Amino acid sequence: MRLKGKHIVLGITGSIAAYKAAYLLRGLVKEGAEVQVVMTPAAKEFITPVTMSALSGKPVASEFFTANDGTWHSHVDMGQWADLMVIAPATAATIGKMAHAVCDNLLITTYLSMKSPVMVAPAMDLDMFRHPANQKNIEILRSYGNMIVEPREGELASGLIGKGRMEEPDVIIEEIVKFFDRKKKLLNKHFLVTAGPTFERIDPVRFIGNHSSGKMGYAIAESLADSGALVTLVSGPVTVKTNHPNISVVKVMSADEMYRQCVVAFPGTDGAVMCAAVADFTPENTANQKIKRGADDLVIRLKPTPDIAAELGKMKTDKQVLVGFALETQDELENALRKMKKKNLDFIVLNSLNDPGAGFGVDTNKITIIDRNNIQQNFELKSKSEVAADIVDKILEVIAGK
């Protein structure tokens, strides 16, 4: 009964793989979960609500209102009740509607009202699955923090062979169990995370900055919080946001402001992940008024900013975990190793601007994790939320070894 007491909303869409949802539902109930089924109108063409109601012990929600008495099926209530929403199978049409908030059925409105995380198991023919439009929609869902259970390769309903088969129910159940297990692993832990760029003011309208979007740092903060940790997120100026109840966001502008917040917060934490792209230099003098164009060249004299990671490395106790990032363009490995040793990091996350799809402003990243034993883990290109989960797994490994 590994899911005893868990509330799960199971969304079923109009795919031939809908029959697998019955096995998935039966397995969830056997593991102790309380399951509310939501079906699209098309799903009822493949498997009946009577079957799913009998297996779940609950009436199936499909229409906004019950035809006979006008009872409203509240997507808002389901969104607040659930610990997890699982959409399996998820058709290309439903994935597109989820990505773009096309609310034409109860399942989509429930998804948009969901307070809990969402897991999606696509099912469709191979050409539909690999179509750029569908792949873009899946990446959009990933960028929202949705978990994607990749389909299998195999024989499809069309008779073709390729990637598109919905993952088997027992595998999806194991993914659900792992999700809930992870939520317990960092309970009562407190982490500091930095994210985004810093802006070093030249005058009231100009600054020195960089292209960091903050997406990676925010993804790490959310992955830590999903694992049960309380997170203090010290964020430079970014447009990305988080509403996670376990995350407290502290907004800063400059490297000096970020430094002061971090040195105060770090001693009360179990660890820190230094993901921010902090400016290395700041102007020696800041003009109070906008600098006007002159006939001569403008010379701005710069001074080093505080090295936040190095300072925390000096403060770090044996019980704390300190993680750094190295974004490099040349001599990547050598520079990352030097940085890890100099700043007393437990491990460092290396990524290169030479790798397509990695770096600033994108929703994906490709990383290498290097620890103090010079053990290197190379990861393929993934969404930043998936990269964040890999980093949190490494943090759990380091904590276990302390």
C-alpha positions, -999 to +999 in steps of 0.1 A: +000+000+000+027+025-011+001+051-021-021+048+010-039+081+017-029+098-016-055+115-037-050+111-075-070+125-103-067+102-133-075+119-167-083+097-196-085+109-232-097+095-265-070+071-274-071+033-282-047+031-252-076+041-229-080+004-221-047+006-203-062+032-180-083+005-164-052-015-154-035+017-142-066+026-121-068-009-106-031-008-097-034+027-081-063+015-060-044-017-050-016+006-038-040+024-015-047+055-036-080+072-037-087+080-074-111+104-091-114+096-128-120+125-153-128+114-189-130+135-221-161+128-242-139+110-268-125+087-241-160+073-235-159+059-270-130+037-260-138+027-224-170+031-205-174+053-174-192+023-158-160+003-159-139+031-144-165+039-118-166+003-107-128+002-104-125+035-085-155+033-064-164+068-074-187+083-101-167+093-131-165+131-139-169+138-176-194+167-182-195+200-165-231+193-153-251+161-146-278+161-173-307+151-150-302+173-119-277+200-130-251+189-104-219+208-111-186+188-113-162+212-098-128+213-115-117+237-088-125+213-059-107+185-078-077+207-083-075+214-045-082+178-035-055+161-055-020+153-045-012+144-081-029+145-115-021+118-140-033+120-176-029+086-192-033+082-221-028+118-233-036+123-270-019+150-292-052+170-291-053+170-253-016+179-250-021+208-274-051+220-254-031+217-221-002+237-236-025+265-248-053+266-222-081+255-247-108+248-221-134+229-240-139+200-217-138+191-180-104+174-181-087+206-194-104+229-169-094+204-141-058+205-154-057+243-154-071+243-118-047+218-105-027+228-074-007+196-074+020+184-099+008+168-131+022+137-148+014+131-185+017+098-205+014+105-242-001+079-266-004+084-304+010+072-337+047+076-343+043+104-369+020+123-347+043+119-317+074+132-335+057+160-354+074+193-345+041+209-334+035+180-309+071+180-297+068+218-291+037+213-271+053+186-250+083+209-243+058+236-233+042+212-208+077+204-195+085+241-191+053+244-169+068+217-146+047+188-159+063+154-157+063+135-190+063+097-190+079+090-224+060+066-246+076+033-257+087+021-291+067-008-304+037-019-325+010+008-327-027+006-335-019+017-371+002-014-375+033+007-378+062+002-354+078+032-337+077+055-306+042+063-295+029+034-273+017+046-239+040+034-212+028+003-194+006+009-163+030-009-139+058+014-150+036+045-146+027+034-111+064+031-102+070+066-115+041+078-093+056+060-062+090+075-069+074+109-071+058+106-037+089+091-022+110+120-034+086+144-017+097+130+017+134+129+012+142+165+021+115+170+048+128+193+075+157+205+054+163+241+044+182+251+012+194+284-002+192+288-040+204+317-061+190+324-096+191+348-125+215+376-133+227+406-113+225+441-127+254+464-119+242+500-122+262+525-143+237+553-141+199+555-134+191+539-168+221+517-177+237+486-162+261+458-167+243+424-169+240+391-187+214+370-205+205+347-176+167+341-175+167+325-140+149+294-154+175+269-141+177+283-106+139+285-103+136+249-115+162+237-089+143+256-062+110+239-072+126+205-074+141+209-039+107+221-027+089+192-043+113+169-023+100+185+009+126+211+015+120+247+025+138+269+001+151+305+003+154+316-033+176+347-037+167+360-072+181+386-095+159+405-119+139+379-139+104+375-153+101+338-143+079+332-112+071+305-087+040+299-065+054+269-046+043+271-010+078+259+002+097+286-016+104+321-002+116+345-028+140+373-019+144+398-048+178+415-053+193+436-081+231+437-076+259+413-067+264+431-035+228+427-025+228+390-034+260+386-013+245+402+018+213+381+016+233+348+011+258+353+039+229+360+063+208+330+051+234+303+046+243+295+082+207+284+090+205+261+060+214+225+052+230+236+019+230+260-010+229+258-048+246+288-064+230+289-098+229+327-103+250+343-131+265+369-108+284+397-124+322+395-118+327+432-120+307+463-110+314+500-118+337+518-092+314+548-094+277+551-103+264+583-118+234+599-102+221+613-135+220+597-169+254+600-186+251+620-218+269+612-250+302+632-253+328+638-279+353+615-262+352+578-254+335+569-222+357+549-198+340+530-170+364+517-144+353+484-129+361+466-096+355+430-086+322+420-070+321+398-039+326+361-047+295+347-031+302+310-036+338+314-023+326+331+008+300+304+015+327+279+009+347+294+038+315+294+060+304+259+052+303+232+079+308+195+074+271+189+075+262+214+048+261+208+010+274+235-014+268+233-051+282+256-077+277+261-115+303+267-142+291+280-175+321+278-198+331+285-234+366+270-235+387+246-213+354+236-197+365+207-175+397+224-163+380+256-154+352+237-136+376+216-115+396+247-105+364+265-095+351+235-074+384+233-054+388+270-050+353+275-036+351+244-015+321+229-034+308+194-028+301+192-066+299+215-095+275+215-125+292+222-157+275+234-189+289+248-220+276+275-244+291+254-271+263+228-267+232+236-287+202+240-264+222+247-233+229+280-216+209+312-213+173+319-222+163+284-233+141+257-216+167+230-219+201+223-206+229+198-210+251+193-179+280+174-165+282+169-127+317+166-112+322+158-076+352+160-052+363+124-062+365+136-098+336+114-107+319+128-138+282+122-147+274+133-182+237+139-190+219+143-223+200+174-233+169+177-211+143+202-200+156+223-171+130+208-148+145+173-155+180+187-151+170+201-117+158+167-107+192+152-116+209+178-095+186+172-065+193+134-068+231+142-065+224+164-035+206+135-019+236+113-026+259+138-010+237+142+021+236+104+025+274+103+025+279+130+052 
